[in-house]
């Protein structure tokens, strides 16, 4: 009986720690990530990443480091600002694993780009992100996404869990 109670306590402790890490990740990474992306603020957006981040927009079959990622993000932001395009980002999760100072987050994103005339383009894709707690702050160290040949859609997005579930 003592072994069973000890096992339950261990499971509870691990679960509580993982939930605590996810709450930290939400506030330190995902909420500002969404805000800075939507605001077209590449500098603040990239500040959520480690300086040795590995970024792979897998549809493009390429890998970038921090400087190239900042350059590409800034170019995209400038284009959208120049053309008065608004964008929003939503994230939902299919897998969240946190252990100590490391985490892996997998999920589905939904980006909506709205033109000045109100027309919208909606994009979905799957993201895989590795995070590390560096000097007490969670940072993205690996950031990949892929549309899986445009097979991901609203159904997949809604099937995933929100940040607070």
C-alpha positions in Angstrom: 0.0 0.0 0.0 2.8 2.4 0.8 4.4 1.7 -2.6 1.1 2.5 -4.3 0.8 5.8 -2.4 4.4 6.7 -3.2 3.8 5.9 -6.9 0.7 8.1 -6.9 2.6 10.9 -5.2 5.4 10.6 -7.8 3.0 10.7 -10.7 1.2 13.7 -9.2 4.5 15.5 -8.7 5.7 14.9 -12.2 2.3 16.0 -13.6 2.3 19.2 -11.5 5.8 20.1 -12.6 5.0 19.6 -16.3 1.9 21.8 -15.9 4.0 24.4 -14.1 6.5 24.3 -17.0 3.8 24.6 -19.6 2.3 27.6 -17.8 5.7 29.2 -17.8 6.2 28.4 -21.5 2.8 29.8 -22.3 3.6 33.1 -20.6 7.3 33.4 -21.6 7.1 32.1 -25.1 3.7 31.4 -26.7 1.6 34.5 -25.7 4.4 36.9 -26.7 5.2 34.8 -29.8 1.6 35.2 -31.0 1.5 38.9 -30.2 4.8 39.8 -31.8 4.0 37.7 -34.9 0.6 39.4 -35.3 2.2 42.8 -34.7 4.8 42.3 -37.4 7.6 42.8 -34.8 10.4 40.6 -36.0 13.0 41.8 -33.4 10.7 41.0 -30.4 9.6 37.8 -32.1 13.2 36.6 -32.6 14.1 37.6 -29.0 11.9 34.6 -27.9 14.5 32.3 -29.7 18.0 31.3 -28.6 20.8 32.9 -30.5 21.7 29.5 -31.8 18.2 28.6 -33.0 17.7 26.2 -35.8 14.7 27.2 -38.0 13.3 25.0 -40.7 10.3 26.0 -42.8 10.2 22.4 -44.1 8.0 23.1 -47.1 11.0 25.2 -48.5 13.4 22.4 -47.7 15.8 24.8 -46.0 17.4 25.5 -42.6 18.2 28.9 -41.2 20.2 30.2 -38.2 19.2 33.2 -36.1 20.5 35.9 -38.5 18.8 34.4 -41.6 15.6 33.8 -39.6 15.5 37.4 -38.5 16.2 38.6 -42.1 13.4 36.5 -43.5 10.9 37.4 -40.8 11.8 41.1 -41.2 11.3 40.9 -44.9 7.9 39.2 -44.5 6.8 41.8 -41.9 7.9 44.7 -44.1 6.0 43.3 -47.1 2.8 42.8 -45.1 3.1 46.3 -43.5 3.7 47.9 -46.9 0.7 46.2 -48.3 -1.5 46.9 -45.3 -2.0 43.2 -44.6 -3.1 42.2 -41.1 -2.4 38.7 -39.7 -3.4 36.7 -36.8 -1.9 33.5 -35.4 -3.5 30.8 -33.3 -1.7 27.7 -31.9 -3.2 24.5 -30.7 -1.2 21.5 -29.3 -1.1 17.8 -30.0 1.8 17.0 -27.7 3.5 18.9 -24.9 6.4 17.4 -23.0 8.4 19.2 -20.4 11.2 17.8 -18.2 13.3 20.1 -16.2 14.8 22.7 -18.4 13.8 21.1 -21.7 10.5 20.9 -23.6 9.1 19.7 -26.9 5.9 21.2 -28.2 4.0 19.9 -31.2 0.8 21.3 -32.6 -1.2 22.9 -35.4 -1.1 26.6 -36.3 -3.7 28.7 -38.0 -2.6 31.9 -39.6 -5.2 34.3 -41.1 -4.0 37.1 -43.4 -6.5 39.8 -44.1 -6.2 42.2 -47.0 -7.4 45.8 -46.9 -10.5 44.8 -48.9 -11.4 42.2 -46.2 -10.5 39.1 -48.2 -8.8 36.5 -46.1 -6.3 33.8 -46.7 -6.1 31.0 -44.1 -3.1 28.8 -43.6 -2.7 25.7 -41.5 0.4 23.7 -40.7 2.1 21.5 -38.1 4.8 22.8 -35.9 7.5 21.1 -33.9 9.4 23.2 -31.4 12.2 22.4 -28.9 12.6 24.8 -26.0 15.3 25.1 -23.4 15.3 27.1 -20.2 18.3 29.4 -20.4 19.2 31.6 -17.5 15.7 31.1 -16.1 13.8 31.9 -19.3 12.3 29.6 -21.8 13.7 30.0 -25.3 13.0 28.3 -28.6 16.0 26.4 -29.8 14.5 24.5 -32.7 11.5 25.8 -34.7 10.1 23.8 -37.6 6.8 23.8 -39.4 5.3 21.9 -42.4 2.0 22.0 -44.2 2.2 18.3 -45.0 1.4 19.1 -48.6 -1.5 21.3 -47.6 -3.4 18.3 -46.0 -3.7 20.0 -42.6 -7.0 21.9 -42.1 -9.6 23.3 -39.7 -10.5 19.8 -38.5 -7.0 19.0 -37.4 -6.7 22.5 -35.8 -9.9 22.0 -33.8 -8.9 18.5 -32.8 -5.8 19.8 -31.1 -5.8 21.3 -27.6 -5.7 25.0 -26.8 -3.0 26.4 -24.6 -5.2 26.3 -21.5 -6.7 22.8 -21.8 
